[in-house]
Amino acid sequence: MSLTVEVETSRLVLRQWRAADREPFAALNGDPQVTQFLLPLTAQESDALADRLAAGIDEHGWGFWAVEAPGVAPFIGFVGIKPLASSLPFGPGVEIGWRLAQPFWGRGYASEAADAALRVGFEQVGADEIVAFTATGNQRSRAVMDRLGMTADAGSFDHPAVPAGHPLRAHVLYRIARANWRRQRDGDGARDGEIFPAA
């Protein structure tokens, strides 16, 4: 199912990537605090990643969107959902992910945007389940997964894109099923994220 959506929450806009996003995205990907639990990227690799994420949104209508905080910053990172890489042992499916610049941590932006992205995944894309994963030591991202109501699988898995022997190879997998998300949503009341056709 192909969609063309833009997502707005009370504080954020999840949108297609722009050329102006490349420089702050490269700075984000070069920040040792941001990449503590990620493989580092050169500026060229960062640009290539932005291009792939933009192409994914063009193809599907959804993906890892660029995030802006109106009145605060035109670009703070990315949040969204995208098809799982075929190399992952628990695919096919849909994953949710986020990466924000360090100055915007601790404000609830990742959870707010990810909550809206889950809504797109379940209500618009029609996913039965959405997963998230991160290096085992990444407690900050794991806390976001917990806040979203996701449940961790027992144990860990070796991420195939991380070299053997690398300290970040071991990852944890979190899941949330549409039925569980719906029960959680009905219990918490309506969220504030809205979905709009992109202009």
NORNORFEN-V56324 format. One record per helix or strand of 3 or more residues. SS is the DSSP state (2 for helix, 1 for strand). FROM is the first residue (numbers start at 1). LEN is the number of residues. Records with the same first field share a line. If there is no record, write none. Layout:
# NORNORFEN-V56324
SS = FROM-LEN / FROM-LEN
This chain:
# NORNORFEN-V56324
1 = 5-4 / 13-3 / 64-6 / 73-11 / 94-7 / 129-7 / 170-8 / 194-4
2 = 21-9 / 34-4 / 43-18 / 102-3 / 109-17 / 139-9 / 178-11
